[in-house]
Amino acid sequence: MKDLVLPAFEMDCRDWLVLTPAQAGLPDEVAGSPLLAVLSTLVIGDDSLREASGVLTIGLLDDELPSTRPVARDCVAAELVDIDAPPDSLQYVLATPDGALALLAEFTMPDGIDVEIVRRIEMLMKSFRWAV
């Protein structure tokens, strides 16, 4: 098998803290998939704090991809739907231009689904671009 190389990518992370796995005290792999980054965001309300965290992993893209929902028109990211996942989480697949690899972005919201957190996640996913 030839070497597979992940192309460079860009995201607007202004509402997110982004750490490497080592900085977050996590291993370089999760369930056999390389862990690229750990993301966290916090929404400060008048009397509440709502948080979300996410991980970016990479894997081979095969023909049996679960159902997806496009995040927006002309957007790389697609939300995975009809998968067995916790109700307080969102998962997205971001296929490379050649379709051989994909990033998997998985987000959890420990306090349940929150409108502002979902907005931040979707804005992050809409901002994703493979670098040219």
C-alpha atoms as a printed R data frame, in Angstrom:
    type eleno elety resid chain resno       x      y      z
1   ATOM     1    CA   MET     A     1   0.000  0.000  0.000
2   ATOM     2    CA   LYS     A     2   1.317  3.448 -0.866
3   ATOM     3    CA   ASP     A     3   1.876  6.048  1.832
4   ATOM     4    CA   LEU     A     4  -1.135  8.188  2.576
5   ATOM     5    CA   VAL     A     5  -0.524 11.814  3.471
6   ATOM     6    CA   LEU     A     6  -3.064 14.092  5.126
7   ATOM     7    CA   PRO     A     7  -3.225 17.410  3.255
8   ATOM     8    CA   ALA     A     8  -2.929 20.625  5.255
9   ATOM     9    CA   PHE     A     9  -6.203 22.125  6.412
10  ATOM    10    CA   GLU     A    10  -7.521 25.351  7.919
11  ATOM    11    CA   MET     A    11 -10.305 26.125 10.422
12  ATOM    12    CA   ASP     A    12 -11.469 29.306 12.126
13  ATOM    13    CA   CYS     A    13 -10.904 28.320 15.777
14  ATOM    14    CA   ARG     A    14 -11.442 31.725 17.395
15  ATOM    15    CA   ASP     A    15 -14.077 30.350 19.846
16  ATOM    16    CA   TRP     A    16 -12.050 27.233 20.608
17  ATOM    17    CA   LEU     A    17  -8.992 26.269 22.620
18  ATOM    18    CA   VAL     A    18  -6.970 23.842 20.483
19  ATOM    19    CA   LEU     A    19  -4.407 21.488 22.023
20  ATOM    20    CA   THR     A    20  -2.229 18.681 20.787
21  ATOM    21    CA   PRO     A    21  -2.864 15.275 22.380
22  ATOM    22    CA   ALA     A    22   0.350 15.624 24.421
23  ATOM    23    CA   GLN     A    23  -0.702 19.058 25.739
24  ATOM    24    CA   ALA     A    24  -4.081 17.592 26.767
25  ATOM    25    CA   GLY     A    25  -2.446 14.574 28.437
26  ATOM    26    CA   LEU     A    26  -4.012 12.148 25.952
27  ATOM    27    CA   PRO     A    27  -2.459  9.350 23.889
28  ATOM    28    CA   ASP     A    28  -1.588  9.844 20.216
29  ATOM    29    CA   GLU     A    29  -4.281  7.336 19.204
30  ATOM    30    CA   VAL     A    30  -7.939  6.746 20.040
31  ATOM    31    CA   ALA     A    31  -9.330  3.297 19.185
32  ATOM    32    CA   GLY     A    32  -6.476  2.809 16.706
33  ATOM    33    CA   SER     A    33  -6.993  6.152 14.934
34  ATOM    34    CA   PRO     A    34  -4.368  8.901 15.142
35  ATOM    35    CA   LEU     A    35  -5.534 11.781 17.352
36  ATOM    36    CA   LEU     A    36  -4.662 15.119 15.728
37  ATOM    37    CA   ALA     A    37  -6.154 17.717 18.056
38  ATOM    38    CA   VAL     A    38  -8.325 18.290 21.102
39  ATOM    39    CA   LEU     A    39 -10.763 21.226 21.072
40  ATOM    40    CA   SER     A    40 -12.680 22.919 23.896
41  ATOM    41    CA   THR     A    41 -15.117 25.800 24.093
42  ATOM    42    CA   LEU     A    42 -17.005 27.437 26.943
43  ATOM    43    CA   VAL     A    43 -20.141 29.575 26.797
44  ATOM    44    CA   ILE     A    44 -20.458 31.924 29.748
45  ATOM    45    CA   GLY     A    45 -24.044 32.855 30.550
46  ATOM    46    CA   ASP     A    46 -25.463 35.153 33.232
47  ATOM    47    CA   ASP     A    47 -25.685 32.288 35.690
48  ATOM    48    CA   SER     A    48 -24.247 29.294 33.872
49  ATOM    49    CA   LEU     A    49 -21.217 27.817 32.168
50  ATOM    50    CA   ARG     A    50 -21.804 25.453 29.243
51  ATOM    51    CA   GLU     A    51 -18.930 23.543 27.726
52  ATOM    52    CA   ALA     A    52 -18.130 21.284 24.831
53  ATOM    53    CA   SER     A    53 -15.069 19.350 23.851
54  ATOM    54    CA   GLY     A    54 -14.054 17.685 20.647
55  ATOM    55    CA   VAL     A    55 -11.385 15.539 19.086
56  ATOM    56    CA   LEU     A    56 -10.085 15.327 15.540
57  ATOM    57    CA   THR     A    57  -8.967 11.890 14.422
58  ATOM    58    CA   ILE     A    58  -8.021 10.548 11.015
59  ATOM    59    CA   GLY     A    59  -8.909  7.347  9.251
60  ATOM    60    CA   LEU     A    60  -9.308  5.593  5.940
61  ATOM    61    CA   LEU     A    61 -12.559  6.335  4.167
62  ATOM    62    CA   ASP     A    62 -14.378  3.249  2.958
63  ATOM    63    CA   ASP     A    63 -17.475  2.657  0.860
64  ATOM    64    CA   GLU     A    64 -19.753  1.953  3.831
65  ATOM    65    CA   LEU     A    65 -20.038  5.468  5.258
66  ATOM    66    CA   PRO     A    66 -23.102  5.951  7.491
67  ATOM    67    CA   SER     A    67 -25.765  8.422  6.403
68  ATOM    68    CA   THR     A    68 -24.658 12.049  6.470
69  ATOM    69    CA   ARG     A    69 -26.257 15.495  6.400
70  ATOM    70    CA   PRO     A    70 -24.378 18.361  4.726
71  ATOM    71    CA   VAL     A    71 -23.581 21.137  7.190
72  ATOM    72    CA   ALA     A    72 -23.940 23.806  4.500
73  ATOM    73    CA   ARG     A    73 -23.750 24.195  0.760
74  ATOM    74    CA   ASP     A    74 -20.182 23.875 -0.566
75  ATOM    75    CA   CYS     A    75 -18.992 22.712  2.864
76  ATOM    76    CA   VAL     A    76 -16.459 19.911  3.342
77  ATOM    77    CA   ALA     A    77 -18.006 18.740  6.630
78  ATOM    78    CA   ALA     A    78 -20.994 16.429  6.780
79  ATOM    79    CA   GLU     A    79 -22.751 15.461 10.005
80  ATOM    80    CA   LEU     A    80 -23.013 11.733 10.621
81  ATOM    81    CA   VAL     A    81 -26.635 10.735 11.236
82  ATOM    82    CA   ASP     A    82 -28.270  7.431 12.103
83  ATOM    83    CA   ILE     A    83 -25.257  6.260 14.077
84  ATOM    84    CA   ASP     A    84 -25.136  4.743 17.530
85  ATOM    85    CA   ALA     A    85 -23.766  7.713 19.477
86  ATOM    86    CA   PRO     A    86 -24.562  9.339 22.811
87  ATOM    87    CA   PRO     A    87 -27.437 11.847 22.609
88  ATOM    88    CA   ASP     A    88 -25.201 14.697 23.828
89  ATOM    89    CA   SER     A    89 -22.710 14.380 20.988
90  ATOM    90    CA   LEU     A    90 -22.248 15.343 17.344
91  ATOM    91    CA   GLN     A    91 -19.969 13.669 14.792
92  ATOM    92    CA   TYR     A    92 -18.765 14.993 11.458
93  ATOM    93    CA   VAL     A    93 -16.768 13.485  8.612
94  ATOM    94    CA   LEU     A    94 -14.450 15.672  6.519
95  ATOM    95    CA   ALA     A    95 -13.231 13.740  3.484
96  ATOM    96    CA   THR     A    96  -9.922 14.637  1.853
97  ATOM    97    CA   PRO     A    97 -10.117 15.900 -1.739
98  ATOM    98    CA   ASP     A    98  -8.957 12.520 -3.083
99  ATOM    99    CA   GLY     A    99 -11.484 10.653 -0.918
100 ATOM   100    CA   ALA     A   100  -8.946  8.187  0.505
101 ATOM   101    CA   LEU     A   101  -8.797  9.649  4.016
102 ATOM   102    CA   ALA     A   102 -11.123 11.598  6.253
103 ATOM   103    CA   LEU     A   103 -10.996 13.542  9.457
104 ATOM   104    CA   LEU     A   104 -13.574 12.605 12.041
105 ATOM   105    CA   ALA     A   105 -14.621 15.441 14.327
106 ATOM   106    CA   GLU     A   106 -16.437 14.246 17.448
107 ATOM   107    CA   PHE     A   107 -17.922 16.700 19.934
108 ATOM   108    CA   THR     A   108 -19.476 16.059 23.345
109 ATOM   109    CA   MET     A   109 -21.595 18.366 25.451
110 ATOM   110    CA   PRO     A   110 -21.632 17.105 29.054
111 ATOM   111    CA   ASP     A   111 -24.575 19.328 30.004
112 ATOM   112    CA   GLY     A   112 -26.661 18.230 27.005
113 ATOM   113    CA   ILE     A   113 -27.320 19.784 23.634
114 ATOM   114    CA   ASP     A   114 -27.056 23.579 23.802
115 ATOM   115    CA   VAL     A   115 -28.081 25.940 20.995
116 ATOM   116    CA   GLU     A   116 -25.002 28.194 21.322
117 ATOM   117    CA   ILE     A   117 -22.620 25.239 21.529
118 ATOM   118    CA   VAL     A   118 -24.182 23.656 18.420
119 ATOM   119    CA   ARG     A   119 -23.868 27.019 16.636
120 ATOM   120    CA   ARG     A   120 -20.162 27.166 17.515
121 ATOM   121    CA   ILE     A   121 -19.610 23.599 16.344
122 ATOM   122    CA   GLU     A   122 -21.399 24.213 13.050
123 ATOM   123    CA   MET     A   123 -19.482 27.477 12.472
124 ATOM   124    CA   LEU     A   124 -16.235 25.596 13.086
125 ATOM   125    CA   MET     A   125 -17.246 22.863 10.645
126 ATOM   126    CA   LYS     A   126 -18.365 25.426  8.018
127 ATOM   127    CA   SER     A   127 -14.976 27.155  8.278
128 ATOM   128    CA   PHE     A   128 -13.021 23.966  7.502
129 ATOM   129    CA   ARG     A   129 -10.995 24.094  4.272
130 ATOM   130    CA   TRP     A   130  -8.374 21.829  2.792
131 ATOM   131    CA   ALA     A   131  -5.354 24.059  2.130
132 ATOM   132    CA   VAL     A   132  -4.326 24.403 -1.482
